[in-house]
Amino acid sequence: MTLEEIRGQESTVASNERMKCVGSALEELLVSAKKQDCLTVGVYESAKVMNVDPDSVVFCILATDEEYECDIALQIHFTLIQAFCFDNDINVVRVSDVQRLADIVGADESGEPRDTHCILVTSPNADELKDPALEKLALFCEESRSGYEWVPAITLPER
């Protein structure tokens, strides 16, 4: 084995471990925000919050899976939401498991599954929301941007 191959293996192991940590942090953030009633779930609901109270948004999750990859309307919404987030210094990530997100955030009041393609973590006062999981995710997003990955992808841990 060459030194480059050894470093590549170490890098892959570290990267996999880092992704597990970040996925767990995202799940922790979602559970915590749900308990505090600080989640906005749904593309249209998120757009309303961004329009009415953009300062309350502290984190954005965009989710799609194979079924919706070719949904042009959804991709346009994602582009607009990403632009809004970039303009307002809001960290945004992508997740590829819509069903797993739905399991975490639960059904709406009527028991119907929610549209989990866009989820916002909000706070009435962004300075008051000091969540360790949010801090981990913010650091991950910052590191990803430094590597020119503007919307990093996160894999949620399996259940």
WOUR-V911394 format. One record per residue. D_FIRST is the distance of its C-alpha to the first C-alpha in Angstrom with 1 decimal. Layout:
d_first=D_FIRST
d_first=D_FIRST
//
This chain:
d_first=0.0
d_first=3.7
d_first=6.7
d_first=8.2
d_first=6.2
d_first=6.8
d_first=10.2
d_first=10.8
d_first=10.6
d_first=12.8
d_first=15.0
d_first=15.6
d_first=16.5
d_first=18.7
d_first=20.2
d_first=21.1
d_first=22.7
d_first=24.5
d_first=25.9
d_first=27.2
d_first=28.9
d_first=30.4
d_first=31.6
d_first=33.3
d_first=34.8
d_first=36.3
d_first=37.7
d_first=39.2
d_first=40.7
d_first=42.3
d_first=43.8
d_first=45.1
d_first=46.6
d_first=48.2
d_first=49.9
d_first=51.2
d_first=52.3
d_first=50.2
d_first=48.6
d_first=49.8
d_first=48.6
d_first=49.1
d_first=48.8
d_first=52.6
d_first=53.0
d_first=50.2
d_first=51.8
d_first=55.1
d_first=53.7
d_first=51.9
d_first=55.2
d_first=57.5
d_first=55.4
d_first=52.2
d_first=52.0
d_first=51.5
d_first=48.2
d_first=45.2
d_first=42.4
d_first=42.0
d_first=40.0
d_first=40.0
d_first=39.1
d_first=39.0
d_first=37.7
d_first=37.6
d_first=41.4
d_first=42.2
d_first=39.5
d_first=42.1
d_first=45.0
d_first=46.0
d_first=48.4
d_first=45.8
d_first=43.4
d_first=46.3
d_first=47.0
d_first=43.4
d_first=43.5
d_first=46.7
d_first=45.5
d_first=42.3
d_first=44.5
d_first=46.9
d_first=44.1
d_first=42.6
d_first=46.1
d_first=46.9
d_first=43.6
d_first=42.9
d_first=39.3
d_first=38.6
d_first=35.8
d_first=35.3
d_first=34.9
d_first=34.5
d_first=36.4
d_first=40.1
d_first=41.1
d_first=39.1
d_first=40.7
d_first=44.1
d_first=43.5
d_first=42.8
d_first=45.8
d_first=48.1
d_first=51.1
d_first=53.9
d_first=57.4
d_first=58.6
d_first=55.6
d_first=54.2
d_first=50.4
d_first=49.7
d_first=48.2
d_first=44.9
d_first=43.7
d_first=44.4
d_first=44.7
d_first=45.8
d_first=45.7
d_first=48.9
d_first=50.7
d_first=54.3
d_first=53.2
d_first=49.6
d_first=49.8
d_first=50.7
d_first=47.7
d_first=45.2
d_first=42.7
d_first=39.4
d_first=37.8
d_first=39.3
d_first=37.9
d_first=34.3
d_first=34.8
d_first=36.3
d_first=33.4
d_first=30.9
d_first=33.1
d_first=33.3
d_first=29.6
d_first=29.3
d_first=32.0
d_first=30.3
d_first=27.5
d_first=30.2
d_first=30.1
d_first=33.8
d_first=34.2
d_first=31.2
d_first=30.7
d_first=30.8
d_first=30.2
d_first=32.8
d_first=31.9
d_first=32.9
d_first=36.1
//
